[in-house]
């Protein structure tokens, strides 16, 4: 489910503060949970923004440095196997990842396999 818009959050707070609507009434009127109403009112009282925050999630296993190293390794050794690339990343960057994670990362970076070597996908298209 997507976060509620900043505009809706502002309307909820205005209903509670200016129109003297109870938090339960506001929750029913705007079809949101009561805890959301309480959270938005509290944020305004504390001077915080009502803007939705960034969604939480795991940080990527391969950071920018590891991706640059991987890209340079592909340019240098296009025929190397995933096992060799995984060992290379572990030695050089200290990053331990599985072969499947490495394969997914390579595909996200725009690489694909063509006759046993890794190339940019645009190079394989005819």
C-alpha positions as CSV (number, residue, x, y, z in Angstrom):
1,X,0.0,0.0,0.0
2,X,1.3,3.5,-0.9
3,X,1.7,6.2,1.7
4,X,-1.0,8.8,2.2
5,X,-0.3,12.0,0.3
6,X,1.0,15.1,2.1
7,X,-2.2,16.9,1.1
8,X,-4.5,14.3,2.8
9,X,-2.3,14.4,5.9
10,X,-2.7,18.2,6.0
11,X,-6.5,17.9,5.7
12,X,-6.6,15.4,8.5
13,X,-4.6,17.7,10.8
14,X,-6.7,20.7,9.9
15,X,-9.9,18.8,10.7
16,X,-8.6,17.9,14.1
17,X,-7.1,21.2,15.0
18,X,-9.3,23.8,13.4
19,X,-12.7,22.1,13.1
20,X,-12.3,20.5,16.5
21,X,-13.1,17.1,15.2
22,X,-12.0,14.2,17.4
23,X,-9.3,12.0,16.3
24,X,-11.7,9.0,16.0
25,X,-14.1,11.1,13.9
26,X,-11.3,12.3,11.6
27,X,-10.1,8.7,11.2
28,X,-13.6,7.6,10.2
29,X,-14.2,10.6,7.9
30,X,-10.9,10.2,6.0
31,X,-10.9,6.4,6.2
32,X,-7.5,6.1,7.9
33,X,-6.5,4.5,11.1
34,X,-6.8,6.4,14.4
35,X,-3.1,5.9,15.0
36,X,-2.2,7.6,11.7
37,X,-4.3,10.6,12.8
38,X,-2.5,10.8,16.1
39,X,0.9,10.5,14.4
40,X,0.1,13.3,11.9
41,X,-1.2,15.7,14.7
42,X,1.8,14.9,16.8
43,X,4.2,15.6,13.9
44,X,2.7,19.0,13.3
45,X,2.7,19.9,17.0
46,X,6.5,19.0,17.1
47,X,7.1,21.0,14.0
48,X,8.0,18.1,11.8
49,X,7.0,17.7,8.1
50,X,4.0,15.7,7.1
51,X,5.8,14.5,4.0
52,X,5.8,10.7,3.6
53,X,9.2,9.2,4.4
54,X,11.3,6.9,2.3
55,X,10.1,3.3,2.4
56,X,12.4,1.0,4.5
57,X,14.3,-1.8,3.0
58,X,17.6,-3.7,2.9
59,X,20.6,-1.9,1.7
60,X,22.1,-3.5,-1.5
61,X,24.8,-6.1,-0.9
62,X,26.9,-4.6,-3.7
63,X,27.6,-1.0,-3.2
64,X,28.8,1.5,-5.8
65,X,32.5,0.6,-5.3
66,X,31.8,-3.1,-5.8
67,X,29.7,-2.4,-8.9
68,X,32.5,-0.3,-10.4
69,X,35.0,-3.1,-9.7
70,X,32.7,-5.6,-11.2
71,X,32.2,-3.6,-14.3
72,X,36.0,-3.1,-14.7
73,X,36.5,-6.9,-14.2
74,X,33.9,-7.6,-17.0
75,X,35.8,-5.3,-19.4
76,X,39.1,-6.9,-18.5
77,X,37.9,-10.6,-18.3
78,X,34.6,-11.0,-20.3
79,X,34.9,-14.8,-20.3
80,X,35.4,-15.3,-16.5
81,X,32.8,-17.4,-14.8
82,X,30.6,-16.2,-11.9
83,X,32.6,-18.2,-9.4
84,X,35.8,-16.4,-10.4
85,X,34.0,-13.0,-10.3
86,X,32.6,-13.8,-6.8
87,X,36.1,-14.7,-5.6
88,X,37.5,-11.6,-7.2
89,X,35.0,-9.4,-5.4
90,X,35.7,-11.1,-2.1
91,X,39.4,-10.5,-2.4
92,X,39.4,-7.0,-3.7
93,X,36.3,-5.4,-2.1
94,X,35.7,-7.8,0.8
95,X,32.2,-8.4,-0.3
96,X,30.7,-11.9,0.0
97,X,27.8,-12.6,-2.3
98,X,26.3,-15.7,-3.8
99,X,26.6,-16.4,-7.5
100,X,22.8,-15.8,-8.0
101,X,23.1,-12.4,-6.3
102,X,26.1,-11.6,-8.6
103,X,24.2,-12.7,-11.7
104,X,21.2,-10.6,-10.8
105,X,23.4,-7.6,-10.1
106,X,25.1,-8.0,-13.5
107,X,21.8,-8.1,-15.2
108,X,20.6,-5.0,-13.4
109,X,23.8,-3.3,-14.5
110,X,22.8,-4.1,-18.1
111,X,25.0,-7.1,-18.8
112,X,24.0,-10.4,-20.3
113,X,25.6,-13.6,-21.5
114,X,26.4,-14.0,-25.2
115,X,28.4,-17.1,-26.3
116,X,30.1,-17.6,-23.0
117,X,31.0,-14.0,-22.3
118,X,29.4,-11.1,-20.5
119,X,28.5,-8.1,-22.7
120,X,26.3,-5.1,-22.4
121,X,22.7,-6.1,-23.5
122,X,22.6,-3.3,-26.1
123,X,25.6,-4.9,-27.8
124,X,23.8,-8.3,-28.1
125,X,20.7,-6.8,-29.8
126,X,20.5,-6.9,-33.6
